Amino acid sequence: MADKTMTVEAVIGRLESGMTLGIGGWGSRRKPMALVRALLRSEVTDLTVVSYGGPDVGLLAAAGRIRKLITPFTTLDSIPLEPHFRAARESGAFELMEVDEAMFMWGLHAAVNRLPFLPVRAGIGSDVMRVNPALRTVTSPYEDGETFVAMPALRLDAAFVHLNRADRLGNGQYLGPDPYFDDLFCEAADAAYVSCERIVETAELTKESAPQSLLVKRHSVSGVIETPNGAHFTSCAPDYERDEPFQKLYATTPYAEFAERFLAGDEAAYQSAVEAWHKEQR
């Protein structure tokens, strides 16, 4: 079986401008931030981004890399509305398709099952249909005759997710409280890339954890990247919690200033800059 280990640079080298990119995690929790930072160092742009949005969306929006965003929300959790996303959206920097959380999930399910859409009750009677005039409804062909939203498939060219552990074959494990639909992102994508805190031998994945923690299966993964602290500044429980002081800095700093200090170099430079900042605060 193939060894799928890669570097972040090799992953980004496979992307092209104009792609549809799915990003796993949820808000400011277990986001594949090392891969997002690597994407910011590239020339890839004009992306359609599909995400339960957090700072991944905020950074890409502030950098002008997003053409269209499909999301149910964009939040930093402890800060309800991601400020860099808000600034970019208010300036009309990209197109937005905002849908209900359940609609978003069913859009991923439709893509996983290679269906053009799936019917869903969520959205009926809400402003979702008003703000997304391209959405259509379908009527049940059975006696109930119920009307549903026809949520289109969220088919992805590529997906990024971050997990606690993975093996070299592409099996990925989460150890925290929630899978955050990362498996759906991988299966809905033509190519999925799993960054992880640590690459381990396959046998170690279930040595001390239940088999159910094996969220991502190798058949849906194109590459595995070991990126310790790679979800920073979002959480990656139980390995580490969200870096709240640094998140506050990010949220209150103009993007250009933040990028100059923390995003000008590679991932090692980013981690060193963060460590230096924390020392300054002590």
Phi and psi in degrees as GROMACS dihedral restraints (atoms count N, CA, C in turn):
[ dihedral_restraints ]
;  ai    aj    ak    al  type     phi  dphi    fc
    3     4     5     6     1   -74.1    20    10
    4     5     6     7     1   141.2    20    10
    6     7     8     9     1   -80.7    20    10
    7     8     9    10     1   117.6    20    10
    9    10    11    12     1  -103.3    20    10
   10    11    12    13     1    14.9    20    10
   12    13    14    15     1   -67.3    20    10
   13    14    15    16     1   140.3    20    10
   15    16    17    18     1  -143.4    20    10
   16    17    18    19     1   170.4    20    10
   18    19    20    21     1   -97.8    20    10
   19    20    21    22     1   161.4    20    10
   21    22    23    24     1   -61.9    20    10
   22    23    24    25     1   -35.8    20    10
   24    25    26    27     1   -65.7    20    10
   25    26    27    28     1   -37.7    20    10
   27    28    29    30     1   -65.8    20    10
   28    29    30    31     1   -37.3    20    10
   30    31    32    33     1   -62.7    20    10
   31    32    33    34     1   -50.8    20    10
   33    34    35    36     1   -63.2    20    10
   34    35    36    37     1   -30.6    20    10
   36    37    38    39     1   -64.4    20    10
   37    38    39    40     1   -17.7    20    10
   39    40    41    42     1   -89.2    20    10
   40    41    42    43     1    -8.8    20    10
   42    43    44    45     1   -89.2    20    10
   43    44    45    46     1   156.7    20    10
   45    46    47    48     1  -133.7    20    10
   46    47    48    49     1   151.2    20    10
   48    49    50    51     1   -59.6    20    10
   49    50    51    52     1   143.9    20    10
   51    52    53    54     1    91.4    20    10
   52    53    54    55     1    -4.2    20    10
   54    55    56    57     1   -72.1    20    10
   55    56    57    58     1   162.8    20    10
   57    58    59    60     1   -99.7    20    10
   58    59    60    61     1   118.7    20    10
   60    61    62    63     1  -116.2    20    10
   61    62    63    64     1   121.8    20    10
   63    64    65    66     1   -94.0    20    10
   64    65    66    67     1   137.9    20    10
   66    67    68    69     1  -126.4    20    10
   67    68    69    70     1   119.6    20    10
   69    70    71    72     1   -75.7    20    10
   70    71    72    73     1  -170.0    20    10
   72    73    74    75     1    85.5    20    10
   73    74    75    76     1  -173.3    20    10
   75    76    77    78     1  -150.3    20    10
   76    77    78    79     1   113.8    20    10
   78    79    80    81     1    59.3    20    10
   79    80    81    82     1  -120.5    20    10
   81    82    83    84     1  -107.9    20    10
   82    83    84    85     1    43.0    20    10
   84    85    86    87     1  -131.0    20    10
   85    86    87    88     1   125.5    20    10
   87    88    89    90     1    45.8    20    10
   88    89    90    91     1    52.2    20    10
   90    91    92    93     1   -88.0    20    10
   91    92    93    94     1   144.8    20    10
   93    94    95    96     1   -78.8    20    10
   94    95    96    97     1    66.3    20    10
   96    97    98    99     1   -69.3    20    10
   97    98    99   100     1   -32.6    20    10
   99   100   101   102     1   -61.6    20    10
  100   101   102   103     1   -38.5    20    10
  102   103   104   105     1   -69.7    20    10
  103   104   105   106     1   -37.7    20    10
  105   106   107   108     1   -64.2    20    10
  106   107   108   109     1   -42.8    20    10
  108   109   110   111     1   -63.9    20    10
  109   110   111   112     1   -38.5    20    10
  111   112   113   114     1   -64.3    20    10
  112   113   114   115     1   -38.1    20    10
  114   115   116   117     1   -61.8    20    10
  115   116   117   118     1   -38.6    20    10
  117   118   119   120     1   -66.1    20    10
  118   119   120   121     1   -24.7    20    10
  120   121   122   123     1   -81.5    20    10
  121   122   123   124     1    -6.8    20    10
  123   124   125   126     1   -97.2    20    10
  124   125   126   127     1  -178.1    20    10
  126   127   128   129     1   -99.5    20    10
  127   128   129   130     1     4.5    20    10
  129   130   131   132     1   -66.4    20    10
  130   131   132   133     1   131.7    20    10
  132   133   134   135     1  -151.7    20    10
  133   134   135   136     1  -172.7    20    10
  135   136   137   138     1    59.2    20    10
  136   137   138   139     1    40.7    20    10
  138   139   140   141     1   -89.2    20    10
  139   140   141   142     1   147.1    20    10
  141   142   143   144     1   -95.6    20    10
  142   143   144   145     1   116.0    20    10
  144   145   146   147     1  -105.5    20    10
  145   146   147   148     1   131.1    20    10
  147   148   149   150     1  -118.0    20    10
  148   149   150   151     1   114.6    20    10
  150   151   152   153     1  -161.9    20    10
  151   152   153   154     1   143.0    20    10
  153   154   155   156     1   -76.4    20    10
  154   155   156   157     1    89.8    20    10
  156   157   158   159     1   -69.3    20    10
  157   158   159   160     1   145.9    20    10
  159   160   161   162     1  -145.2    20    10
  160   161   162   163     1  -142.4    20    10
  162   163   164   165     1   -67.6    20    10
  163   164   165   166     1   -16.4    20    10
  165   166   167   168     1   -58.9    20    10
  166   167   168   169     1   -48.0    20    10
  168   169   170   171     1   -68.4    20    10
  169   170   171   172     1   -42.1    20    10
  171   172   173   174     1   -58.5    20    10
  172   173   174   175     1   -45.9    20    10
  174   175   176   177     1   -66.8    20    10
  175   176   177   178     1   -46.2    20    10
  177   178   179   180     1   -66.5    20    10
  178   179   180   181     1   -35.5    20    10
  180   181   182   183     1   -67.5    20    10
  181   182   183   184     1   -45.0    20    10
  183   184   185   186     1   -64.1    20    10
  184   185   186   187     1   -32.0    20    10
  186   187   188   189     1   -83.2    20    10
  187   188   189   190     1    -2.0    20    10
  189   190   191   192     1    74.3    20    10
  190   191   192   193     1    28.7    20    10
  192   193   194   195     1   -94.8    20    10
  193   194   195   196     1    -7.7    20    10
  195   196   197   198     1  -102.4    20    10
  196   197   198   199     1   128.0    20    10
  198   199   200   201     1   -91.8    20    10
  199   200   201   202     1   -41.3    20    10
  201   202   203   204     1  -143.7    20    10
  202   203   204   205     1   140.0    20    10
  204   205   206   207     1  -119.6    20    10
  205   206   207   208     1   130.4    20    10
  207   208   209   210     1  -115.5    20    10
  208   209   210   211     1   117.3    20    10
  210   211   212   213     1  -160.3    20    10
  211   212   213   214     1   152.5    20    10
  213   214   215   216     1   -91.4    20    10
  214   215   216   217     1   -17.6    20    10
  216   217   218   219     1  -170.2    20    10
  217   218   219   220     1   164.5    20    10
  219   220   221   222     1  -141.2    20    10
  220   221   222   223     1   106.3    20    10
  222   223   224   225     1  -139.1    20    10
  223   224   225   226     1   157.8    20    10
  225   226   227   228     1  -104.7    20    10
  226   227   228   229     1    15.6    20    10
  228   229   230   231     1    68.0    20    10
  229   230   231   232     1   -75.4    20    10
  231   232   233   234     1   -72.2    20    10
  232   233   234   235     1   -17.2    20    10
  234   235   236   237     1  -117.0    20    10
  235   236   237   238     1   107.8    20    10
  237   238   239   240     1   -56.1    20    10
  238   239   240   241     1   -41.5    20    10
  240   241   242   243     1  -119.5    20    10
  241   242   243   244     1   122.9    20    10
  243   244   245   246     1   -59.4    20    10
  244   245   246   247     1   116.9    20    10
  246   247   248   249     1   -69.2    20    10
  247   248   249   250     1   -34.8    20    10
  249   250   251   252     1   -73.5    20    10
  250   251   252   253     1   -35.8    20    10
  252   253   254   255     1   -60.1    20    10
  253   254   255   256     1   -46.8    20    10
  255   256   257   258     1   -59.6    20    10
  256   257   258   259     1   -45.6    20    10
  258   259   260   261     1   -62.2    20    10
  259   260   261   262     1   -43.4    20    10
  261   262   263   264     1   -67.2    20    10
  262   263   264   265     1   -39.7    20    10
  264   265   266   267     1   -67.6    20    10
  265   266   267   268     1   -42.7    20    10
  267   268   269   270     1   -65.5    20    10
  268   269   270   271     1   -24.5    20    10
  270   271   272   273     1   -87.1    20    10
  271   272   273   274     1    -1.3    20    10
  273   274   275   276     1    72.5    20    10
  274   275   276   277     1    31.5    20    10
  276   277   278   279     1   -72.5    20    10
  277   278   279   280     1   -20.9    20    10
  279   280   281   282     1  -154.2    20    10
  280   281   282   283     1   163.7    20    10
  282   283   284   285     1   -80.5    20    10
  283   284   285   286     1   143.1    20    10
  285   286   287   288     1  -125.0    20    10
  286   287   288   289     1   130.2    20    10
  288   289   290   291     1  -113.8    20    10
  289   290   291   292     1   103.1    20    10
  291   292   293   294     1  -102.7    20    10
  292   293   294   295     1   122.0    20    10
  294   295   296   297     1  -130.3    20    10
  295   296   297   298     1   166.8    20    10
  297   298   299   300     1   -64.0    20    10
  298   299   300   301     1   152.2    20    10
  300   301   302   303     1   -57.2    20    10
  301   302   303   304     1   -41.4    20    10
  303   304   305   306     1   -69.0    20    10
  304   305   306   307     1   -37.9    20    10
  306   307   308   309     1   -60.2    20    10
  307   308   309   310     1   -44.1    20    10
  309   310   311   312     1   -58.3    20    10
  310   311   312   313     1   -47.2    20    10
  312   313   314   315     1   -60.1    20    10
  313   314   315   316     1   -43.7    20    10
  315   316   317   318     1   -69.8    20    10
  316   317   318   319     1   -27.4    20    10
  318   319   320   321     1   -63.8    20    10
  319   320   321   322     1   -39.4    20    10
  321   322   323   324     1   -67.1    20    10
  322   323   324   325     1   -43.1    20    10
  324   325   326   327     1   -59.5    20    10
  325   326   327   328     1   -41.1    20    10
  327   328   329   330     1   -61.1    20    10
  328   329   330   331     1   -42.3    20    10
  330   331   332   333     1   -65.1    20    10
  331   332   333   334     1   -42.2    20    10
  333   334   335   336     1   -58.9    20    10
  334   335   336   337     1   -40.1    20    10
  336   337   338   339     1   -90.9    20    10
  337   338   339   340     1     7.8    20    10
  339   340   341   342     1    56.4    20    10
  340   341   342   343     1    41.0    20    10
  342   343   344   345     1  -104.8    20    10
  343   344   345   346     1   150.1    20    10
  345   346   347   348     1   -71.7    20    10
  346   347   348   349     1   -26.3    20    10
  348   349   350   351     1  -164.1    20    10
  349   350   351   352     1   169.2    20    10
  351   352   353   354     1  -135.0    20    10
  352   353   354   355     1   141.2    20    10
  354   355   356   357     1   -75.0    20    10
  355   356   357   358     1   141.1    20    10
  357   358   359   360     1  -147.4    20    10
  358   359   360   361     1   141.0    20    10
  360   361   362   363     1   -74.4    20    10
  361   362   363   364     1   -32.0    20    10
  363   364   365   366     1   -55.2    20    10
  364   365   366   367     1   137.1    20    10
  366   367   368   369     1   103.1    20    10
  367   368   369   370     1   -26.8    20    10
  369   370   371   372     1   -66.5    20    10
  370   371   372   373     1   130.2    20    10
  372   373   374   375     1    80.7    20    10
  373   374   375   376     1     5.9    20    10
  375   376   377   378     1  -114.3    20    10
  376   377   378   379     1   178.7    20    10
  378   379   380   381     1   -79.9    20    10
  379   380   381   382     1     0.7    20    10
  381   382   383   384     1   -56.0    20    10
  382   383   384   385     1   -41.4    20    10
  384   385   386   387     1   -71.1    20    10
  385   386   387   388     1   -32.0    20    10
  387   388   389   390     1   -69.3    20    10
  388   389   390   391     1   -43.3    20    10
  390   391   392   393     1   -82.5    20    10
  391   392   393   394     1   -11.6    20    10
  393   394   395   396     1  -124.9    20    10
  394   395   396   397     1    72.6    20    10
  396   397   398   399     1   -62.2    20    10
  397   398   399   400     1   -15.6    20    10
  399   400   401   402     1   -79.2    20    10
  400   401   402   403     1   -14.5    20    10
  402   403   404   405     1   -66.3    20    10
  403   404   405   406     1   146.3    20    10
  405   406   407   408     1  -120.4    20    10
  406   407   408   409     1   162.7    20    10
  408   409   410   411     1  -113.6    20    10
  409   410   411   412     1   159.2    20    10
  411   412   413   414     1  -131.2    20    10
  412   413   414   415     1   152.7    20    10
  414   415   416   417     1  -109.0    20    10
  415   416   417   418     1   133.7    20    10
  417   418   419   420     1   -57.6    20    10
  418   419   420   421     1   135.0    20    10
  420   421   422   423     1   -80.3    20    10
  421   422   423   424     1    -0.6    20    10
  423   424   425   426     1   -97.8    20    10
  424   425   426   427     1  -176.4    20    10
  426   427   428   429     1   -60.5    20    10
  427   428   429   430     1   -29.7    20    10
  429   430   431   432     1   -64.2    20    10
  430   431   432   433     1   -32.7    20    10
  432   433   434   435     1    60.4    20    10
  433   434   435   436     1    24.7    20    10
  435   436   437   438     1   -71.0    20    10
  436   437   438   439     1   148.4    20    10
  438   439   440   441     1   -97.8    20    10
  439   440   441   442     1   135.4    20    10
  441   442   443   444     1  -127.9    20    10
  442   443   444   445     1   157.8    20    10
  444   445   446   447     1   -76.4    20    10
  445   446   447   448     1   134.2    20    10
  447   448   449   450     1   -92.2    20    10
  448   449   450   451     1    91.2    20    10
  450   451   452   453     1   -75.4    20    10
  451   452   453   454     1   118.2    20    10
  453   454   455   456     1   -68.1    20    10
  454   455   456   457     1   151.2    20    10
  456   457   458   459     1   -62.6    20    10
  457   458   459   460     1   138.2    20    10
  459   460   461   462     1   -98.4    20    10
  460   461   462   463     1    73.4    20    10
  462   463   464   465     1   -75.7    20    10
  463   464   465   466     1   133.7    20    10
  465   466   467   468     1  -115.6    20    10
  466   467   468   469     1   139.8    20    10
  468   469   470   471     1   -73.8    20    10
  469   470   471   472     1   -38.7    20    10
  471   472   473   474     1  -148.8    20    10
  472   473   474   475     1   156.7    20    10
  474   475   476   477     1  -138.0    20    10
  475   476   477   478     1   142.9    20    10
  477   478   479   480     1  -114.1    20    10
  478   479   480   481     1   131.9    20    10
  480   481   482   483     1  -138.2    20    10
  481   482   483   484     1   158.8    20    10
  483   484   485   486     1  -126.0    20    10
  484   485   486   487     1   129.2    20    10
  486   487   488   489     1  -126.4    20    10
  487   488   489   490     1   167.9    20    10
  489   490   491   492     1   -71.4    20    10
  490   491   492   493     1   -44.7    20    10
  492   493   494   495     1  -138.0    20    10
  493   494   495   496     1   155.6    20    10
  495   496   497   498     1  -155.9    20    10
  496   497   498   499     1   158.7    20    10
  498   499   500   501     1  -103.6    20    10
  499   500   501   502     1   176.6    20    10
  501   502   503   504     1   -71.8    20    10
  502   503   504   505     1   -13.1    20    10
  504   505   506   507     1   -87.3    20    10
  505   506   507   508     1   -15.8    20    10
  507   508   509   510     1   112.7    20    10
  508   509   510   511     1     2.3    20    10
  510   511   512   513     1   -77.0    20    10
  511   512   513   514     1   129.0    20    10
  513   514   515   516     1  -121.3    20    10
  514   515   516   517     1   142.3    20    10
  516   517   518   519     1  -125.1    20    10
  517   518   519   520     1   134.3    20    10
  519   520   521   522     1  -106.5    20    10
  520   521   522   523     1   142.5    20    10
  522   523   524   525     1  -116.6    20    10
  523   524   525   526     1    -3.0    20    10
  525   526   527   528     1   -88.9    20    10
  526   527   528   529     1  -163.2    20    10
  528   529   530   531     1   -82.4    20    10
  529   530   531   532     1   -11.2    20    10
  531   532   533   534     1  -151.6    20    10
  532   533   534   535     1   138.3    20    10
  534   535   536   537     1   -77.6    20    10
  535   536   537   538     1   -19.4    20    10
  537   538   539   540     1    55.9    20    10
  538   539   540   541     1    25.5    20    10
  540   541   542   543     1    63.7    20    10
  541   542   543   544     1    20.1    20    10
  543   544   545   546     1   -61.6    20    10
  544   545   546   547     1   -31.4    20    10
  546   547   548   549     1   -64.6    20    10
  547   548   549   550     1   -37.3    20    10
  549   550   551   552     1   -66.5    20    10
  550   551   552   553     1   -40.9    20    10
  552   553   554   555     1   -58.0    20    10
  553   554   555   556     1   -44.9    20    10
  555   556   557   558     1   -64.5    20    10
  556   557   558   559     1   -44.1    20    10
  558   559   560   561     1   -76.3    20    10
  559   560   561   562     1   -19.8    20    10
  561   562   563   564     1   -85.0    20    10
  562   563   564   565     1    -4.2    20    10
  564   565   566   567     1  -106.9    20    10
  565   566   567   568     1   149.9    20    10
  567   568   569   570     1   -68.6    20    10
  568   569   570   571     1   -31.8    20    10
  570   571   572   573     1  -144.1    20    10
  571   572   573   574     1   126.3    20    10
  573   574   575   576     1  -120.1    20    10
  574   575   576   577     1   137.7    20    10
  576   577   578   579     1  -123.0    20    10
  577   578   579   580     1   123.1    20    10
  579   580   581   582     1  -106.9    20    10
  580   581   582   583     1   112.6    20    10
  582   583   584   585     1   -91.1    20    10
  583   584   585   586     1   153.4    20    10
  585   586   587   588     1  -150.1    20    10
  586   587   588   589     1   159.6    20    10
  588   589   590   591     1   -67.7    20    10
  589   590   591   592     1   -35.8    20    10
  591   592   593   594     1  -155.1    20    10
  592   593   594   595     1   135.0    20    10
  594   595   596   597     1   -89.0    20    10
  595   596   597   598     1   130.0    20    10
  597   598   599   600     1  -128.4    20    10
  598   599   600   601     1   169.6    20    10
  600   601   602   603     1   -68.2    20    10
  601   602   603   604     1   150.3    20    10
  603   604   605   606     1   -55.1    20    10
  604   605   606   607     1   -41.2    20    10
  606   607   608   609     1   -62.3    20    10
  607   608   609   610     1   -27.6    20    10
  609   610   611   612     1   -73.0    20    10
  610   611   612   613     1   -18.8    20    10
  612   613   614   615     1   -65.4    20    10
  613   614   615   616     1   -29.6    20    10
  615   616   617   618     1  -117.5    20    10
  616   617   618   619     1    10.6    20    10
  618   619   620   621     1   -63.7    20    10
  619   620   621   622     1   -41.6    20    10
  621   622   623   624     1  -125.3    20    10
  622   623   624   625     1     5.8    20    10
  624   625   626   627     1  -129.6    20    10
  625   626   627   628     1   155.1    20    10
  627   628   629   630     1   -68.0    20    10
  628   629   630   631     1   148.2    20    10
  630   631   632   633     1   -56.5    20    10
  631   632   633   634     1   -26.5    20    10
  633   634   635   636     1   -63.8    20    10
  634   635   636   637     1   -18.2    20    10
  636   637   638   639     1   -75.4    20    10
  637   638   639   640     1   -11.3    20    10
  639   640   641   642     1   -78.2    20    10
  640   641   642   643     1    85.0    20    10
  642   643   644   645     1   -74.6    20    10
  643   644   645   646     1   -45.0    20    10
  645   646   647   648     1  -109.5    20    10
  646   647   648   649     1   129.7    20    10
  648   649   650   651     1  -101.1    20    10
  649   650   651   652     1   150.1    20    10
  651   652   653   654     1   -60.4    20    10
  652   653   654   655     1   -28.3    20    10
  654   655   656   657     1   -63.7    20    10
  655   656   657   658     1   -21.9    20    10
  657   658   659   660     1  -102.3    20    10
  658   659   660   661     1     8.6    20    10
  660   661   662   663     1  -116.6    20    10
  661   662   663   664     1   132.8    20    10
  663   664   665   666     1   -98.3    20    10
  664   665   666   667     1   -26.0    20    10
  666   667   668   669     1  -157.4    20    10
  667   668   669   670     1   148.0    20    10
  669   670   671   672     1  -123.3    20    10
  670   671   672   673     1   133.4    20    10
  672   673   674   675     1  -131.1    20    10
  673   674   675   676     1   121.4    20    10
  675   676   677   678     1   -82.5    20    10
  676   677   678   679     1   117.4    20    10
  678   679   680   681     1  -136.1    20    10
  679   680   681   682     1    81.0    20    10
  681   682   683   684     1   -55.8    20    10
  682   683   684   685     1   133.9    20    10
  684   685   686   687     1    63.1    20    10
  685   686   687   688     1    24.3    20    10
  687   688   689   690     1   -74.5    20    10
  688   689   690   691     1   -10.4    20    10
  690   691   692   693     1   -93.4    20    10
  691   692   693   694     1    -6.3    20    10
  693   694   695   696     1   -55.3    20    10
  694   695   696   697     1   136.8    20    10
  696   697   698   699     1   -96.5    20    10
  697   698   699   700     1    10.2    20    10
  699   700   701   702     1   -78.0    20    10
  700   701   702   703     1   170.5    20    10
  702   703   704   705     1   -82.6    20    10
  703   704   705   706     1   157.6    20    10
  705   706   707   708     1  -145.4    20    10
  706   707   708   709     1    64.7    20    10
  708   709   710   711     1   -63.0    20    10
  709   710   711   712     1   143.2    20    10
  711   712   713   714     1   -89.9    20    10
  712   713   714   715     1     7.8    20    10
  714   715   716   717     1   -67.7    20    10
  715   716   717   718     1   -40.6    20    10
  717   718   719   720     1  -165.6    20    10
  718   719   720   721     1   156.3    20    10
  720   721   722   723     1   -91.8    20    10
  721   722   723   724     1   174.0    20    10
  723   724   725   726     1   -61.9    20    10
  724   725   726   727     1   140.3    20    10
  726   727   728   729     1   -85.1    20    10
  727   728   729   730     1    83.3    20    10
  729   730   731   732     1   -60.6    20    10
  730   731   732   733     1   -44.2    20    10
  732   733   734   735     1   -59.7    20    10
  733   734   735   736     1   -40.7    20    10
  735   736   737   738     1   -71.7    20    10
  736   737   738   739     1   -36.1    20    10
  738   739   740   741     1   -61.3    20    10
  739   740   741   742     1   -39.9    20    10
  741   742   743   744     1   -63.3    20    10
  742   743   744   745     1   -39.2    20    10
  744   745   746   747     1   -60.7    20    10
  745   746   747   748     1   -48.2    20    10
  747   748   749   750     1   -56.7    20    10
  748   749   750   751     1   -44.9    20    10
  750   751   752   753     1   -69.9    20    10
  751   752   753   754     1   -24.0    20    10
  753   754   755   756     1  -108.4    20    10
  754   755   756   757     1     4.0    20    10
  756   757   758   759     1  -108.2    20    10
  757   758   759   760     1   131.6    20    10
  759   760   761   762     1   -53.8    20    10
  760   761   762   763     1   141.5    20    10
  762   763   764   765     1   -55.9    20    10
  763   764   765   766     1   -44.7    20    10
  765   766   767   768     1   -58.9    20    10
  766   767   768   769     1   -40.4    20    10
  768   769   770   771     1   -68.7    20    10
  769   770   771   772     1   -43.7    20    10
  771   772   773   774     1   -61.8    20    10
  772   773   774   775     1   -45.5    20    10
  774   775   776   777     1   -63.9    20    10
  775   776   777   778     1   -40.6    20    10
  777   778   779   780     1   -61.9    20    10
  778   779   780   781     1   -39.8    20    10
  780   781   782   783     1   -81.6    20    10
  781   782   783   784     1   -37.9    20    10
  783   784   785   786     1  -114.8    20    10
  784   785   786   787     1   -17.9    20    10
  786   787   788   789     1  -116.8    20    10
  787   788   789   790     1     8.5    20    10
  789   790   791   792     1   -75.4    20    10
  790   791   792   793     1   -26.0    20    10
  792   793   794   795     1  -110.1    20    10
  793   794   795   796     1  -161.8    20    10
  795   796   797   798     1   -82.2    20    10
  796   797   798   799     1  -172.1    20    10
  798   799   800   801     1   -64.0    20    10
  799   800   801   802     1   -38.9    20    10
  801   802   803   804     1   -62.3    20    10
  802   803   804   805     1   -39.1    20    10
  804   805   806   807     1   -65.6    20    10
  805   806   807   808     1   -38.5    20    10
  807   808   809   810     1   -61.3    20    10
  808   809   810   811     1   -49.8    20    10
  810   811   812   813     1   -62.2    20    10
  811   812   813   814     1   -38.1    20    10
  813   814   815   816     1   -66.5    20    10
  814   815   816   817     1   -40.5    20    10
  816   817   818   819     1   -65.1    20    10
  817   818   819   820     1   -38.8    20    10
  819   820   821   822     1   -64.6    20    10
  820   821   822   823     1   -44.1    20    10
  822   823   824   825     1   -61.9    20    10
  823   824   825   826     1   -41.5    20    10
  825   826   827   828     1   -64.0    20    10
  826   827   828   829     1   -40.0    20    10
  828   829   830   831     1   -62.3    20    10
  829   830   831   832     1   -43.2    20    10
  831   832   833   834     1   -63.4    20    10
  832   833   834   835     1   -37.5    20    10
  834   835   836   837     1   -64.4    20    10
  835   836   837   838     1   -36.6    20    10
  837   838   839   840     1   -62.6    20    10
  838   839   840   841     1   -30.0    20    10
  840   841   842   843     1   -80.8    20    10
  841   842   843   844     1   -14.2    20    10
